[in-house]
Every structure is written in structure tokens, then in C-alpha cells.
Amino acid sequence: MSADKTIGRVTNTEQQQAETYRYWHSLSVGERLSAVWEVSQAAYAFAAAFKGNSTNDSQRSERAITRVQRSRDKSGREQDILDVKKLRDAVPGDPEA
């Protein structure tokens, strides 16, 4: 995903917030997730460079990303606890499992 490079002058912060909201909601969920992923990678690279660490992916430990989809009829703290237990069971070698 490449960012739109349009430059505009903003004189009203409420107008800016509304335009930002409209822009992000005009994108598909996949495009929004891709944007978040790109920003996350940039943030990790910046933090590594700031600390003087290598940003070479082959030298870093693997990170796993898991998506949990809840049923619509359950929510709240009890469901959060169940979801965390499921995630721990799914990760091999987790010391807290």
C-alpha cells in the first residue's frame, strides 16, 4: 500500500479530523491492516536504530501474530480470559502455558 502524497492546507482542526476519518473509512479493512503493519515495521526499525541494534530480520526472533474471532453472543472479561487461555495453548513452548 502506498500513501497518497496529496498536500493540503488545514485551517480547521475539526475539518481535518473529519477528513482523516473519511479517508480511513474509505479504505478496505485489508488496506487499513496493511497500513498498520507498515507503520509497525517502521516503528520497530526506528526503535532498533535508536538503540543501535540491527534491523536485519534474520537476526531477530520470530514474532507470531494471531487473530482471535469471538462469537457475537459472548464478550467481556470472562471471554477475554478464555481467549488468552486459547492463545497460550496454541503457542508451543510457552512457559506460561
C-alpha positions as CSV (number, residue, x, y, z in Angstrom):
1,M,0.0,0.0,0.0
2,S,1.4,3.4,-0.9
3,A,0.3,6.5,0.9
4,D,-1.4,9.3,-1.0
5,K,1.0,12.2,-1.3
6,T,-1.6,15.0,-1.6
7,I,-0.7,18.1,0.4
8,G,-3.4,20.5,1.6
9,R,-3.7,23.4,4.0
10,V,-5.8,22.9,7.1
11,T,-7.3,25.8,8.9
12,N,-9.9,24.0,11.0
13,T,-8.9,21.0,13.2
14,E,-12.4,19.7,13.2
15,Q,-12.4,19.7,9.4
16,Q,-9.1,17.9,9.5
17,Q,-10.4,15.2,11.8
18,A,-13.5,14.6,9.7
19,E,-11.4,14.3,6.5
20,T,-9.0,11.9,8.2
21,Y,-11.9,9.8,9.4
22,R,-13.5,9.8,5.9
23,Y,-10.2,8.8,4.4
24,W,-9.6,5.8,6.6
25,H,-13.2,4.6,6.3
26,S,-12.9,4.8,2.5
27,L,-10.2,2.1,2.6
28,S,-11.0,-1.6,2.9
29,V,-10.2,-3.5,6.1
30,G,-7.3,-5.2,4.4
31,E,-5.8,-1.8,3.3
32,R,-6.1,-0.5,6.8
33,L,-4.4,-3.5,8.2
34,S,-1.6,-3.2,5.7
35,A,-1.1,0.4,6.7
36,V,-1.0,-0.5,10.4
37,W,1.6,-3.2,9.5
38,E,3.8,-0.8,7.6
39,V,3.7,1.7,10.5
40,S,4.5,-1.0,13.0
41,Q,7.5,-2.1,10.9
42,A,8.7,1.5,10.6
43,A,8.3,1.9,14.4
44,Y,10.3,-1.3,15.2
45,A,13.0,-0.2,12.7
46,F,13.2,3.2,14.3
47,A,13.4,1.8,17.8
48,A,16.1,-0.6,16.8
49,A,18.1,2.1,15.1
50,F,17.7,4.4,18.1
51,K,19.0,1.7,20.4
52,G,21.8,0.9,18.0
53,N,20.5,-2.6,17.2
54,S,20.4,-4.3,13.8
55,T,17.2,-4.2,11.9
56,N,18.1,-7.3,10.0
57,D,15.1,-9.6,10.2
58,S,17.3,-12.7,10.1
59,Q,18.9,-11.7,13.4
60,R,15.6,-11.1,15.3
61,S,13.5,-13.7,17.0
62,E,10.3,-14.7,15.2
63,R,7.1,-12.9,16.1
64,A,3.8,-14.6,15.7
65,I,0.6,-12.8,15.1
66,T,-2.7,-14.4,16.0
67,R,-6.2,-13.3,15.2
68,V,-9.0,-14.3,17.6
69,Q,-12.5,-14.0,16.4
70,R,-15.1,-14.0,19.1
71,S,-18.6,-15.2,18.9
72,R,-21.1,-12.3,18.9
73,D,-23.0,-13.6,21.9
74,K,-20.1,-13.5,24.3
75,S,-18.0,-10.6,25.4
76,G,-16.4,-9.1,28.5
77,R,-13.7,-10.1,30.9
78,E,-14.6,-13.7,31.2
79,Q,-14.4,-14.1,27.4
80,D,-11.0,-12.3,27.5
81,I,-9.7,-14.8,30.0
82,L,-10.9,-17.7,27.8
83,D,-9.3,-16.1,24.7
84,V,-5.9,-15.7,26.5
85,K,-6.0,-19.4,27.6
86,K,-6.7,-20.5,24.0
87,L,-3.8,-18.4,22.7
88,R,-1.4,-19.8,25.3
89,D,-2.5,-23.3,24.4
90,A,-1.8,-22.6,20.7
91,V,1.8,-21.4,21.3
92,P,4.2,-24.3,21.5
93,G,6.9,-23.9,24.2
94,D,5.2,-21.1,26.0
95,P,6.5,-21.2,29.7
96,E,3.1,-19.8,31.0
97,A,1.0,-22.5,29.2
